[in-house]
Amino acid sequence: METKEILEKYKIIAVVGYSDNPDRDAHGISGFMNTHGYKVAGVNPKLAGKTIDGIECFSRLSDIPYKVNIINIFRKSDAVEEIVREVLEMKDKPEVIWAQLGVINSAAKKLAEDNGFIYVENKCIYVEHKLNHIN
C-alpha cells in the first residue's frame, strides 16, 4: 500500500515518542496532523494524563481507549522492535506501523510484516502528507 493510500484511508494516529517541546519534530508534526483531519494520541510516560494542543497523552499504547490505525514512531531505531512487540500485545491492533525518517530497524520491520502489519520505514508522515497533497 502506498503512503498516499495509507494517509487517505487511516485517520487515527498514535505518536510514540510524542514531545511537548515545540522545537521537536514529534511535537510539530503531531500538531500538524491533528489539525489536518487526523485524530492524534501522544504516547510518552512523562506526559500521560495531559492534553497538549488538543493531543491527549498516554503512558503506553495499551492505555489508549480507542482503536488507532497508525502507530507513528519518533524514537531511536534500536527502540522500534520493542515498540512493535508492544503493538502485538494491543487488543485492538492498528493497520500500520510507521517509523519516521531516519528510523530503521530490519528486525522490527520483519516482525511487523510477519504479523500482517503495513510497515513504513524511514519516511516522514508530514512530508508524505504534503507530497501526496492529502486534503
C-alpha positions as a printed Julia matrix, in Angstrom:
135×3 Matrix{Float64}:
  0.0     0.0    0.0
  1.38    3.41  -0.98
  1.76    6.17   1.62
 -0.9     8.27  -0.13
 -3.45    5.46   0.24
 -2.46    4.94   3.88
 -2.9     8.63   4.7
 -6.23    8.84   2.88
 -7.64    5.7    4.47
 -6.37    5.73   8.07
 -7.13    8.73  10.26
 -6.28    7.84  13.87
 -2.6     8.07  14.8
 -0.71    7.22  17.98
  2.64    9.03  18.14
  5.18    7.04  20.16
  7.77    9.46  21.46
  5.42   12.45  21.4
  7.02   15.6   22.84
  5.56   18.71  24.44
  8.62   20.67  23.27
  7.57   22.86  20.3
 11.13   22.64  18.92
 10.88   18.85  18.46
  9.55   17.27  15.25
  7.45   14.87  17.31
  5.51   17.9   18.59
  5.2    19.95  15.41
  4.35   17.1   13.07
  1.83   15.67  15.52
  0.18   19.06  15.83
  0.04   19.44  12.05
 -1.58   16.03  11.6
 -4.02   16.76  14.45
 -5.23   19.9   12.67
 -5.38   18.33   9.2
 -8.04   15.65   9.51
 -6.39   13.16  11.85
 -7.02   12.29  15.47
 -3.65   12.1   17.23
 -2.82   10.49  20.57
  0.57   11.11  22.16
  2.46    8.25  23.79
  5.02    9.39  26.35
  5.02    8.24  30.0
  6.2    11.69  31.15
  3.14   13.35  29.6
  0.47   10.75  30.46
 -2.81   12.3   31.55
 -2.09   15.66  29.92
 -3.69   17.18  26.85
 -1.27   19.34  24.88
 -2.55   21.44  21.97
 -5.54   19.11  21.65
 -3.45   15.93  21.78
 -4.34   13.6   24.65
 -1.29   11.81  26.05
 -0.94    8.27  27.35
  1.82    6.31  29.04
  1.64    3.26  26.76
 -0.08    2.22  23.55
 -2.29   -0.16  25.52
 -3.62    2.79  27.57
 -5.3     4.4   24.53
 -9.03    3.68  25.0
 -9.93    3.65  21.29
 -8.74    1.96  18.1
 -5.71    3.5   16.44
 -4.91    2.97  12.74
 -1.3     4.15  12.53
  1.47    3.83  15.1
  3.89    6.65  14.19
  7.28    6.12  15.84
  9.52    9.04  16.84
 12.11    7.01  18.75
 15.64    5.81  18.08
 15.99    2.86  15.73
 17.06    0.46  18.49
 13.74    1.03  20.33
 11.49    0.09  17.4
 11.49   -3.7   17.8
 10.24   -3.37  21.39
  7.53   -0.96  20.21
  6.41   -3.48  17.58
  6.23   -6.12  20.33
  4.03   -3.74  22.35
  1.79   -3.29  19.28
  1.45   -7.08  19.06
  0.02   -7.06  22.61
 -2.64   -4.44  21.82
 -6.22   -5.68  21.99
 -7.35   -3.58  19.01
 -4.39   -3.69  16.65
 -3.6    -0.92  14.17
 -3.19   -1.49  10.46
  0.04    0.47  10.01
  3.35    0.85  11.85
  5.22    3.91  10.58
  8.85    4.56  11.55
  9.8     8.19  10.94
 12.62    9.49   8.74
 15.95    8.1    9.91
 14.33    5.33  11.97
 15.42    1.98  10.51
 15.29   -1.44  12.15
 15.23   -4.56   9.95
 14.23   -6.9   12.81
 11.28   -4.66  13.7
 10.24   -4.47  10.05
 10.34   -8.25   9.67
  8.4    -8.78  12.92
  5.73   -6.28  11.85
  5.36   -7.65   8.32
  5.37  -11.28   9.54
  2.4   -10.33  11.74
  0.42   -8.73   8.92
  1.07   -5.03   9.53
  1.73   -2.49   6.81
  5.2    -1.2    7.69
  6.53    2.17   6.54
 10.14    2.9    7.39
 12.45    5.9    7.06
  9.71    8.26   5.83
  8.29   11.37   7.42
  4.49   11.28   7.75
  4.35   15.09   7.38
  6.46   15.1    4.2
  4.42   12.25   2.72
  1.2    14.14   3.56
  2.48   17.25   1.77
  3.98   15.36  -1.22
  0.74   13.48  -1.81
 -1.46   16.56  -1.48
 -3.74   14.94   1.1
 -6.71   17.17   1.99
